[in-house]
Amino acid sequence: MALVLTEEQQLLRDTATQFFQERVPVANLRRLRDTKEPAGFDRGAWKEMADLGFAGILISEKYGGTDFGPVGLGLVLEQAGRTLAASPLVSTVLLCGSAVQLAGSATQRQDILPAIAAGELIMALALEEGPHHNPTHIATRAVAEGSSYRISGKKTFVLDGHVADRLIVAARTSGKDDDKSGITLFLVDAKTKGVSIERTLMVDSRNAANISFDNVVVSADNVLGSVDGGTDVLDQVLDIARIGLSAELLGLVQAVFDQTVDYLKERKQFGVVIGSFQALKHRAADMFAEIELCRSVVLDALSALEARRNDVPQAASLAKARLSDTARVVTNEGLQMHGGMGMTDQFDVGLYMKRARVAAATFGDGNFHRDRYATLEGF
Amino acid sequence: MEPIEKFRQETREWLEANCPASMRTSMPEEETPWGGRNATWANPDSKVWLDRMASRGWTAPTWPREYGGGGLTKEESLVLGQEMRRIKARQPLSSFGLWMLGPALLEFANEEQKREHLPPIVRGEIRWCQGYSEPGAGSDLAGLQTKAEDKGDYYLVNGQKIWTSYADKADWIFCLVRTDTAKKHDGISFLLFDMTTPGVEARPITMISGASPFCETFFTDVKVPKKNLVGELNKGWTIAKRLLQHERDMISGMGLGSGVGSSASLEALAKDYFGEANGRVASAALREHIAKQKMDGKAFALTLQRTAEEAKAGIGTGAASSIFKYYGTELNKRRYELLLEILGTQGLGWEGEGFTEEELGVTRSWLRSKGNSIEGGTSEVQLNVVAKRVLGLPD
């Protein structure tokens, strides 16, 4: 497990902590929401994140990245989770950057990775087609025509879809809608004819979009990886995103818990602070236990990625299931323990709860990942 | 060769030469090597194995040599453990003396007491029991009333203990007694005495599992030599707390699935008792429960590992260890409930024909597991401790 941080990692953690607390606090998300900011994230902050090396964390130095690796990225995401910082980290860095790094041709890598690391290119993965994460259910079709493909279909819940410059589209080139094989990834410029993008306003005030593809023509050069071989790439990329989201949720859970315990020590009823009531103490202590286990599974999953262990899928599902579920419990309890104040928009706990639900639903909730874990373990 | 690698090689060779073949199999409960004056050896190899290991002090690998221990460094002790697991060697001795009293004596006892009591523990010659709980002092242990009066050259002990594990089989007891009735925590002392002393009586209690591992223990005018007081008079609570920590560490390891019914995995049993469809447990609901249980178990194991690594690296607060007893025991109880659900009516037999040994073992262990979250500090007390000491919530 990656417990003892290197000097470089400690520096990164300290930098990230300070950056998110000072530059992208929760107030920043409120401002984006209240001003109906068209981009849905703070472009200035994103540029600064790129300058700090956060955007290039998974990208090798050869392509202009910082190559701090998964543990480093986990440290950054945990801090981003603490302040609910909205950024294209998941869409552009975890998903698309990883996909290009894993499956891209030399030309594609050279074309895309340095731009991501510099914070100049926003990308989005167009994958989901229904209300539940289902990475092998792909009805969107791509039909070969000479040296190009014609893509048609509808995608939903595309993170950062309406601000992306380029998309990675998962489309079916062979087989039936639910086949594991026969999926191909395409790089598609967002401005290509036939691409219609509609922003969806989500409860967490972050970016997502519905995207339809109506006979969109792309060159065969835009295939990412091999034809019909998209699932292998998707599996790896999705696990990176699941682990990253778990790290973000760890920060979120810890922040809500800390704020709740502080509130228990300060709010008085019946002439005493409510934290002296055993009914609340036991629930708080129980959450503490669950969160300690959360920290362990996140660190283990990040270590698994970093060491390229062969149990990354299990570690990813273990982390994503536990963090999705614990985030639900801790935000619900946090809200309840804040009483009526927890129901107000003025208090942050509601914002954390909303983000927790969206992050849980992203790339598989507890139900999805328990089912997947059982399958991976052979039962 | 690095010294530690040389140690590993020598250890491996010695274990190969000295560990009897039957000591490299999983241990049936009746062969548990408790030692003591009246030890019984269901398997004679258990005694051979104990004596050989004790001759090197390897029943207590890290205890100092002058008290019979192995004098090993932590690193060497780890290597010994690894090499024992490599050949599936059994632990040579199960003993409250080793797990609980010994560490406390090393920290708090005087030289004479260490020399008198530690070597027989290492050799498995004296079996100890713990005299803590009383009928009126359970979770509120410091409210204990068994009193020891100063009678000049001895203490006169009168009172009653309860839940004394194996008091009917133990040779000696380490016992908390009240030596000052005016104070609560600061009126408790830590005494050692022989269970054959006149006035000591232990009566086994039959538990819901049908077994009788615990006793009621009565003391009527028991005379205890003054040299058997450990630490200072009225300062026994400090020792008691430290000992409880050792006890909790011992119990919290249970969540990882030791004991009966753990040799076969939950999912393998579920496939047997429920059937399977396309490689999956046939019941979707049960499959989900098993996945949840396994994932919680894995997360808990990773937390034990993380805490150990953090301690070794000198980082972290160690706060996670405060949840081990609570989480481990609750996890173990859930595991047995799940095993019972998997076995159905085959998990509800009491004795006799119609049930395998393993099935009956699951039933009894399920009943036994209920005590995990009561003994050594209830789950509720553990949560109180976390709330107060870790979260800083006020009384």
Interface residues (C-beta under 8 A of the other chain):
Chain A: M1 L3 V4 V261 L264 K265 V272 V273 G275 S276 Q278 L280 K281 H282 A284 A285 D286 F288 A289 E292 L293 C294 R295 S296 V297 L299 D300 L318 A321 R322 N367 R370 D371 Y373 A374 T375 E377 G378 F379
Chain B: E267 A270 K271 E276 G279 R280 V281 R287 E288 I290 A291 K292 K294 M295 D296 K298 A299 F300 L302 T303 Q305 R306 E309 E310 A313 I315 G316 A319 A320 I323 Y326 Y327 E380 Q382 L383 N384 V386 A387 K388 V390 L391 G392 L393 P394 D395
